[in-house]
Every structure is written in C-alpha cells, then in structure tokens.
Amino acid sequence: MTIFYNNEPMELQGENITLTQLAEKKNIPSQGAAIAINDKLIKKDLWGVTILKPLDRVVVITAAFGG
C-alpha cells in the first residue's frame, strides 16, 4: 500500500497498519510529536486504533528543542 509521508510516497507492507506501527517504523518520538492524516490531527490516544488507508497523506510534526 502506498501512502504519502510528509509529501513523499512511501510503500507499506501488510494490511491494517496503525499510526502506532508507522510511528515505531519511522522512530517518531512518543512525546513532542503530532500526526495528521489528510489534514486532520489525530489524537495520540487514537494512534493505536487509526488504520492507514491507501493514498493517505500523513504529516508528522515534531517539536525542536535547543537554543
């Protein structure tokens, strides 16, 4: 299945892939990150039950720290 991850095509193997699984695959931190699918922000407590669909547009935003 193909999705768009931060505007780049990405191929995912398998079915019923959740946002949690994608976050683990892409090493997205559990704190300081937000994920939107098709321009809709997904609450972190719903990542485990949110199933990706072909051609979903996934945008990941992570907080940057430093000075």
N, C-alpha and C positions, 0 to 999 in steps of 0.2 A: 504494500500500500504506500502511496506517495502522499506526504503532507508537505507543507511549506513551513520551515522552521526559521524564524527571523528572516523571512523573504527568500530563503534558499530551499530548493527542492530537497527532500530527504526521504529516502526509502526505508520503511519499517517492515520487518519480517513478522509475520503472525497476524492474529486477529485479536480483537478485544483488548487492545493496548491502552492502558490508562495513562493519565498525566503523571501519576507517581512513577510508573515504569519509564516513561520518557525522561522525567527529571533525573532518575537514577542513571539512565544511559548517558545523559548529557552532563552529568555531575553538577546539576543545578542545586545550589545550597538550599536547605530546608528553611533557613532564616534569611530574610533580606531579599527575597525573590518574589516576583509576581508573574503569573502566566495568564495570557488572554488567548481565547480561541475565537477566530472570526470576529475580532474586535469586542469580545465580551470577556471581562475579567472573571476568572474562575476562583472562587474562594478556596483557600488552601485545604480546608476540611472536606472539599469535594473532589480533590485531585484523584483520590483512590477509586472513585466511582464514575469519573468522567472518562468515557471511552472515545478515543480518537476515531475520526471517520476519514475516508479518502478525500484528499484535497483540502483538509482543514488548514487554516492559516494560524499557526501557533507563534505567538510573540512572547519572548521571555525578557523580563527586565530585572536586573539585579542591582542592588544598591552598591555604590562605590564608597569606600571609606579611605580616609587619608587626609593629608594636608599639605 
